[in-house]
Amino acid sequence: MPKGMIDSSPLETGLTELRDDIRQLEIGCARLRGKGERILDLFALRDSVQERVDALDKRGMDLRAEQTRLETIDNMIRRQAGLLGRELAATGGMEPARQKRRPPDAYWWWFADIDHAQRLRKTAIRYAAIVVGVLVVLLVGNALLTRRYGLSPEQQQAQEFASTGERLIAQGDLEGAIAAYEAANDVAPQADAHAWLAVLYAAKGEELLAEQAVAATLELQPDERIVYNALSRNHDMLGNTDAAEAWAYKALAVDDTYAQTWLSLGSVAEARGESTGAIKLYEEAARLANEQGSDALYVLARMRMGMLMGGGGSGPSGAGF
């Protein structure tokens, strides 16, 4: 080698190995379900990749392509954070692994389960704050209808099971919520219960059961706009913004003048931190609701707009069928 030249082969070798490991992460993190303790091996590899990225970056290497791939991997992990507790249940969840590894705060993937739980709690709190007024109206109306027409014992029991399901979702107990909604449908099938089961099954990866639950929902409530928005709202409550957006767009394809759909899209944008876009979507929801004489929806959309414009936040859009 001529005097004064720097041997670049170690750097090139290191970059090749880095890209190979990033590829392993892309494959491994695409679906964490069923991997169990192998998830910890992926997180350890993510640590190693980050250390090498930091080192190469300090040496002036252009790693923009690699950084973009890592951002995609990190989004995969975030979207599946709700699985970590179940996948690692045999070893006590993520906490024992954290105690053993003692990762720095910057290595956020080791704390993804905590962040997911916090987001679920915040969503539940915000959701309760947003719909409390709507629920009061619904409860009063339901009481009047019950007094006038009455509910069968089966319907009353099904409502009790559904209420239990709602409470368990707020607590993060998705397995318990599934059992509660299944019990509700065993007694008296309801569209709302089937819509929740569709989302809960999807969260567990039970795609066939989820599809069957969607079909059952449509049998009881044939208006696709209502059903698709309910599915969007339920996914939004669980923090599954991609699925929430997909169902909202399905509703939009059916009828792009349906005010609730624009509210659903606004809720997704808000959950992603896209405040400006969310405000515009809520504004459109309010405009359509006003034109269609939907006073409750108009007030809700304007309230969501006001909270964002005032620096506040909110939760999923709507209160059921």
Summary of the structure (lengths in Angstrom):
residues: 321
radius of gyration: 23.6
end to end distance: 74.9
largest distance: 97.1
contacts: 992
relative contact order: 0.07
helix: 78%
strand: 0%
